[in-house]
Amino acid sequence: MKERIIILAVLFSSACIYAQTSPGPLRISLQEAQKIALENNPDLKIRELDIRIAEAQVAQSRLRRIPQIYGDFNMQRNLIIPVTPVPAYAFRPDAAQGELIPLRFTTKWTSNTGLNADVDIFNPQKRAELAEANIQAEIRKTERESEENDLSYNLSEAYAATVIALEQLKLSVADTLVNHNVLKMSEEQFAAGRLMQADLNQVKTDRNKALNNWGEAQKILQQTKAELMVLMGYEPSDGITIELTDDIESLYTFYQRDKTSEPQSITLKKLKQEEDLLRSQLNNTKAGFLPAISLKGYYGASYFDNNLEIFKGNNWYGNSFISLGLRMPITEGLERSKKLTEIRFQSEANRLAYLSQQNKNQLALLETQREIVFLETKYLRSKQNYALAADTYRIAQQQYDSGRLLIGDLSKSSYGYQLEKNNYLNVAYNYIIAKMKLDKALKN
């Protein structure tokens, strides 16, 4: 009686996936689990940070296009004042032809301070840099979409596996209870001389197999639960009680819904963005043959004196200029020509990759759709067979309890029931996973 109470207690507690002390059970449907994963999964958060980094790079590229204004100050002590020879006739008209006079053109202390301004009037490279940064930011967003799609599929797969594992555990506990009762009755029959030793041994063997199946079901459930927790962003060892509100039938019904529209392929979307990036790089490289025009200005003062008296106004002299600069690339054109060839090859490779991915997506979609049609029929038949086997096993137990059925026939009925049960669970899992793969394939 004590053993039976323990088994019933386990059967009751198996409704919860994890049974440690916790603040309260986390009751989640498949959609709620996906929502938690999108909010907590660390891999997805990394993608979000990649987007933030790309957006910061866009802001930096945009700031590089505004006029650059900065102030500077320097103080210099000339340890040895350089000497410059100049023609002597500039100072003495009677100086001999070719005579030179050494002159010092600076003082022991010099300093410069002022404001500098640098404005790009025409700089195609900086303009292209901003365009490329914007495309890179869009690519990071697409990569996050791809990560979300993968996470949604992996989470759904783990959720479905946990549902199946939970169902398997419940059935294993029920089978263990039935085998316990059969063993108890068989021992009574053996003691009364109405059962042979070989038959009793078979009953004990069946009971041990049921216990092994129970232990294996517990292990599988713990593993699937841990995988589900990791995908939702929790530590697998967290003492969180999780209760799944979806079962096999609700998942089957959920994935029976019709698709109103097919979403855009994420992979093709990224390839298109990479083509836009290559086109921008091509235009940027072509623009590199053009000259860059810049306007620079300086407003400040210079200090000269043999003594360090920087606050002495007479030693400061104004210094200011505005310059217009033109930079014309010459030898850089050779390198840019090679770069243009490289980008054109990359663009062609990208175009072929786009066509290849289109074909792969279509093939995966057709394969998944055919698999779903096959598994749906198989699922309905397996469910019917499971119900028939369960009814046959129930009748066999009743006949055995009333003494109208031999233990060998009961074992055969039990084996048939176990076989149909496992087949039903496997087909149900495969069908639900196939529908999940279809969702993923439509977005891939």
N, C-alpha and C positions, 0 to 999 in steps of 0.2 A: 504493500500500500504506500509505503514511504517513497519508494522509487517512482511510483506512478504520479504521486503529487509533485515530485521534482520535475518530471518530464512535462507535466501540464504547466508548471510554472515557467519552464523554458519556452514552451509553445506560446504562452501569453506574452512573454517579454520579447519574443522575436519580432513583434510588430514594430519595435523600435530598432533602428540599426545599431545604435550604440547605447549602452546602458550604464554609463558612469554618472556620478553626481554632477549636475550642471545647473546653471541658473534657470534654465527652462528649455524645453524641447524646441528645436528649430524645424517647424513644419513647412516644407517647401514642395511646390510643384516643379515640373521641369522648367517652366518659364521663369519662376522665381529663382531657381538655382542659376539659370543663365544670367539673370539680372545681377545677382550677387557676384558672379564670376566677372562680369563686365566692370563692376565697380572695384573689386578687390584683387583680381589676378595680377601678380607682379610683372609678368611678361607684357601684359597689356599696358601697364603703367609705364614700362620702359618705352614702348612705342609712343605713348603720350608725351613723354619727355623728349623724344626725338622730334616730335612736331614742334614743341616749344623751342628747341634748339634751332630748328630750321626757320621758324618765325623770327627768332632773334637775329639770325644771319640776314634775313630780308631787311630787318630794321637797320642793321649795320650797313648793308649795301646802299640803302636809301640815304643814310646820313653821309656817306662818302661823296654824294653828289652835291651837297650844299657847300657854299664857300667855306674854306678852311681859314680860320683866323686864330692866331696865337701870338703871345708875347714872349720875348726872350731878353735875357740879360747875361752879360759875361764880363768878367774882370780879368785882365791879363797883366802879368809882371814880366817884362822883357829883361831877362838876365844879361843877354848880350844884344845890344842894339845893332842891327845889321847896317852895313855900309853899302851905299849904291853909288857907283861912279857916274858922273854927268859931265858933259862937255864944258870946259872952263870958259869958252867965249860967251856962255849964257850969263855969266856973272862978271867977266872981265873982257871988254871988247878987244883989248890988246893982247889977249892970250894967244899963244902959238897954236897953229893948226894941229888938231888931234890931241891937245892937252886935256886931261881929265882932272876933275876935282872930286874927292870922296866926300859924300854927304850922308848924314844920318837923317832919315825921314820919319822917325818916330821918337817917342819918349820912353822912359822906364815903365810908366804905367799907361795902359790903354783900356778902354771899356766901350761897350756898345749896349744900347737898350732901346727897345721900340716894339712896334706892332707889325706883324706880317700878315698878309692876306694872299690867298691863292684861290683863284676861281677858274674852273674848267669851262671855257666857252663852248668847246666842241670836243667831247671825248667819247667816242662810240663804245670803247671797251667797258667803261663804267656803266653805261646804259645797258649793255648786254649782260653785265654782271648782275644787275638788279633783276633782269628778266629771268636769268638762270636760277637765281636764288628763289624767286617765286615758284618756278616749276619744281625745284627740289622740295619746297615746302608742300606742294600738292602731292608729290610722290610719297613723302613721309605719311601724309594722311591716307593715301591709298594702301600703303603698307600696314597701317593700323587697321584698315578695313579687312585686309587679308588675315591679320592676326585675330581679329574678332570672329571672322568666319571659321577659322581653324579652331579657336577656343570654343565657339558655340557647338561645333560638331563633336569635339573631344568631350565636352561637358555632357552633351546629350548622350553620347555613347556610354560614358561612365554612369550616368543616371539610369539608363536602360539596363546596363549590366547589374547595377545595384538592385533594381526592381526584380530582375530575374533571379539574382542571388538570394534576395529576401524570400521570394516565392519558393525557391528550392529549399531554403532552410525550413520554412513552414512545413513543406511536404515531408522533409526528412524527419522532422520532429514527430509528425503524425505517423509516419511509417515506423519510427522507433517505438512509439507507444503501442501500435498494433502488434508489432513483433514481440513486445514485452508481454502483452496479454496472451498471445499465442504460445509463447514459451511457458507461461504460468500454467495454462491449461494442459499443455503437452506433458509437463512434469507431473501434473496430477494424474493424467491418463497413464503415464509410464509407471507411476507408483501403484496404480490400480491394476497393472498388467495388461492394459488395453493398447499399449503403444510399444513398438520395438525400439531398441537402442539406436539403430541406424536412423530411424525417423526423428528421434529426439536430437541426435547429433546434427541433423539437417536443420532443425528448428533453431538450435543454438548458433549454427553457422549463419543462418539468415539474420538472426538478431545481431550478431557481430558485424555483418555487412551493413546493416541499418545504422549501427553506431558509427561505423567508419564513414558512411555517407553523411551522417549528421556532422561529424567533425570536419569533414572536407567542406561541407556547405558553410559552416561557421568561418572557416579560414578564407574561403572565396569572398564571403560577404564582408569580412574585415578588410580585405585587400581592395575591393571595389569601393567601399566606403572611404578608405584612405585616399584613393585616387580622386574621388569626387571632392573631398575636402581640399586637396591640394589645388585642384582646378578652380575652386571657389575662393582661393586665397588664404585658406586656413592651414595651420600646421596639422599634419596627419595624426599627431599624437594629442591634439587638443581634446579635452574631455567635453565635447559637444554632443548632445543627444540630437540626432537627426531623424525626423519622421518624414517619409515620402508620401505625399498625398496622391500621387499618380500610381496606377497599377498597369498591368499588361493591357487590360481592356481600354482604359482611358488613353494610354499611349497609342494603341491601335486606332481608336476613334479620332484622336488628334491628328494623326498623320494620314487620315483619310480625307482631310480637307482638300479642296481644289485650289490650285494656284491661279490667282486672277491675272498675274502678269509675271513675266520672267525678269529678274533683276539684271542689271548690267554686269558683265563678267569683270571681276576685279583684276584678274591677270591681264586681260586684254586692255583694260583701262590703264594699268600701269605701263604696258608696252606702248600705248598711245602717248602717254606722258613722257616716256623716255624718247620717243620719236620727236616730240615737241622740244625736248631738251637738246637733242642732236641738231635739230633745225636752228635753234637759238645759237648753239655753239658754231654752227656753220656760218651763220650771219655775222657772228662776232669775229670769227677768223677773217672773213672777207673785209669787214670794217677795219681790221687791223692794218690794211694797206693804206687807209686814209690818214691824213695828218691829224695830229691832236693840237688844238689851239688853247692856250691858257693865258690868263691875265694875272700878273703878280704885282704886289705893291708892298712898300715898306715905309713906315714913318717912325723916326726915332732920333737918337742923338749919339755922338761919339765923344769920348773923353780922352784927352791927351795931357800928360804932365809928368814931370820927373818925380813929383811928390804925390803921395796918395791923399788927395783932398777932393773926394768925389762930390762934396757939397759946394765946392767952389764953382760958381756959375760961369766964370770967364773961361773955364777949361772945357766946357761942354759946347759942342758944335752940332748944329742941325744936320740931319742926314735923312733924305727921303727920295723915293723913286717909284715909278710905275713902269712895268715892262710887259710887252706883249710877246709871247713865245709861240713858236711854231715848231713842232717836232714831226719830222718826215722820216718814216721808216725806210731803210734802204736794204741792208743785208738781212733784216728780219723777214723780208718777203720770201726768201728761200725756205726758211723754216715754216712759214705759214702755208706755203704751197704744199709741203708734205703733210701738214696738219689737215688741210682741206681734203686731201686724198684719203687720209685715215678716217675722217668723219664720214665721208661718203661711203666708205666700206662698212663702217659701223651702222649707218642708216640702212643700207641694204640688208645687213644681217638682222637688224631689228625688224624690217619688213617681212623677211622670211620667217622670223620667230613668231610674228603675229599670225601669219597664215598657218604655221604649224600648230600654234596654241588653239586657234579656232577649230582645227580638225580634231585635236585631242579632246577639247571640250565637248564637241559633238559626239565623238565616239564614246566618251565616258557617260554622257547623258543617255545615249541610246542603250548602252549596256546596262545602266542602272534601271532604266525604265523596263527593259525586258526582265531583269531580275525581280523587280517589284511585281510584275504581272504573274510570274511563276510562283513567287513566294506567297502572294496573297491567296491563291488557290490552295497552295500547300498548307498555309496557316489554317484556313477554314476546315480542311479535311483533318489536319492533325488535332485541332481542337475537338472535332467530333469524335475522333478515335480515342482521345484522352477521356472524354466524358463516357464513352462506351466501356473503356477499360476500367474506369473507376467504378461504374455500376456493376460490371462483372466481378470485380474484386470484392465489392461490398456484399454481393450475393454469395460469393464463395466463402467469405468470413461467416456469414449467417449459417450456411450449410455446415461449415466446420464446427461452429459452436454447438449446433444441434446434433452433431455426430453423423451427419449424412455425407461428409466429404473427407477423403483421406488427406493427410498432411502433404503428400507429394503433389496432389492436385492443387492444394492451396498455394504451395510454393510456386507452381507453374503460373497460377493466376497472378500472384504477387509480382513475378518477374515480368509478365506481360504488362501489368499496370505500370511498373517502374520504367519499362521501355517506352511506353506511350507517353508517360509523363515527361521524361527527358527529351523525347522527340518533340513534344509540343513546346516545351520551353525553348529549345534550340531554334525551332522554326519561328516562334514568336520573336525571339531576339534578332534573328537574321532578317526578318521582315521589317522590324522597326529600324534596325541599323541601315537597311537598304533605303528606307524613306528618308533617313537622316542624310545619307550619302547623296540622295537626290537634291535635298536642300543645299548641301555644300556644293554639288556640281553646278547647280544653277547660278551660284554666285562666283564660282571659280572662273 
